[in-house]
Every structure is written in structure tokens, then in C-alpha cells.
Amino acid sequence: MNDPVEELITRYRSAIFTGQESTAKIDNVLELARLRDLRVVRFFIEIAGNSNEYDLARIEALKALELRKVEPNEKDDVVRMIGRVLQQDNDDDVRSYAARALAGYIEVSGALDIAAERVLDPDEDDDVRHNAFFAIERSKPTLQAIAAMERCSNEAKFREGAIRVLHSWSQRG
């Protein structure tokens, strides 16, 4: 029996990080992203959260996770993985895409706190901070989101944007 998901995962795992094999890893992630199979989400969580994986493949997995419909019981796992990447990973590009991917899960418990923590950290990479702000901005104006955005308004770099978002949210109510 032909199992395209298992075949692509096996091909990914057998590829090496150098030369054309690196391209093969990215190609496998892109092909997997087109398949609607629960195993794909688990695999993307695994590779995106693994700092020993090829960074460009991790970024593609994070992009796919941001846009993908994920089962409710897996959303918490995605947010936990993103939180770990944002706190522990050394690659600013991967962390920036992780913050961006958080936007697709901002309604999940803990996601707003993770995003606000990144925005408010003055030592954080600017792209990570801006992508985390974008994630909060994508939220519905819940009490928790409003509180997070109000905290962002106290940070000079985000004051104008936060005030604009808070004003927009108040117009919806």
C-alpha cells in the first residue's frame, strides 16, 4: 500500500543538510503541507521545534502551521512548541517565523502571554518583537488581548501601533 505521508517523512529523514539534499528537505515539507493528514501536523511540530533540524525546513514547517487547519487537541501542542522555540532557540530567523506562526493560534490559551512577553522584551530581536505584536493584533478584542495590547502601548516602539489597535477594537464593541 502506498502511503504518501509516510514516504515523504521517510524521504525527509533520510536527506542530509548539505547541497541539493537540503533542497530536498524543503521540498518534502512543502509537499507534506499540501496533504491533509493528522500525521503531518505532528511531524511539523517535531521538526519546527528541533534546533538540530535544517533551519529553512523548520521555517517552512512554521509557515505551514500558521496557515493550516489544526485539530483543536493539537493546537495546544503547536503553541507549546512555538513557546519553546521563542524562549530557547538561537536562530533569530526561526524565532521570527515562530512568532509569526503564533498569529494562527492566538486564541489558544497561553498564546497571548507568549506573544506579549516577546514584544515587551527589549533585548529581543526586532523582527521577533514585530511578529509577536502582529500576532496579538490578530486576536479578537478579549479582555486578555486588550490587557496585552495595553501593556504593549507602554513600550515606546509599539505605542502608536498599540493605540491604533486598541482604538480599532473599541470601535467594534
ZISUL-V753816 format. One record per backbone hydrogen bond with DSSP energy under -1.0 kcal/mol. NH is the residue of the N-H (numbers start at 0). CO is the residue of the C=O. E is the energy in kcal/mol with one decimal. If there is no record, write none. Layout:
BEGIN
NH;CO;E
NH;CO;E
END
This chain:
BEGIN
6;2;-2.5
7;3;-2.4
8;4;-2.5
9;5;-2.5
10;6;-2.4
11;7;-2.5
12;8;-2.6
13;9;-1.6
14;11;-1.0
20;17;-1.2
21;18;-1.2
23;19;-1.9
24;20;-1.7
25;21;-1.7
26;22;-2.9
27;23;-2.4
28;24;-2.1
29;25;-2.7
30;26;-2.4
31;27;-2.6
32;28;-2.3
34;31;-1.7
36;34;-1.1
39;36;-1.5
41;37;-1.5
42;38;-2.4
43;39;-2.8
44;40;-2.5
45;41;-2.1
46;42;-2.6
47;43;-2.6
48;44;-1.6
49;46;-1.1
52;49;-2.0
57;53;-2.1
58;54;-2.4
59;55;-2.0
60;56;-2.2
61;57;-2.3
62;58;-2.5
63;59;-2.3
64;60;-2.4
65;61;-2.1
66;62;-1.4
67;63;-1.6
73;70;-2.1
74;70;-1.0
77;73;-2.0
78;74;-2.5
79;75;-2.5
80;76;-2.3
81;77;-2.7
82;78;-2.7
83;79;-2.2
84;80;-2.6
85;81;-2.8
86;82;-1.8
87;83;-2.8
88;84;-2.0
94;90;-2.4
95;91;-2.5
96;92;-2.1
97;93;-2.2
98;94;-2.4
99;95;-2.0
100;96;-2.6
101;97;-1.5
102;99;-1.5
103;100;-1.6
104;101;-1.9
107;104;-2.4
110;107;-2.2
113;109;-2.1
114;110;-2.6
115;111;-2.9
116;112;-2.3
117;113;-1.7
118;114;-2.4
119;115;-2.4
123;120;-1.8
128;124;-2.4
129;125;-2.7
130;126;-2.4
131;127;-2.3
132;128;-2.2
133;129;-2.3
134;130;-1.9
135;131;-1.9
136;132;-2.6
137;133;-1.7
138;135;-1.8
141;139;-2.7
145;141;-2.8
146;142;-2.3
147;143;-2.3
148;144;-2.7
149;145;-2.5
150;146;-2.0
151;147;-1.9
152;148;-1.7
153;150;-1.1
154;151;-1.7
157;154;-1.7
158;154;-1.2
161;157;-2.9
162;158;-2.6
163;159;-2.1
164;160;-2.5
165;161;-2.9
166;162;-2.5
167;163;-2.4
168;164;-2.8
169;165;-2.1
170;166;-1.5
END
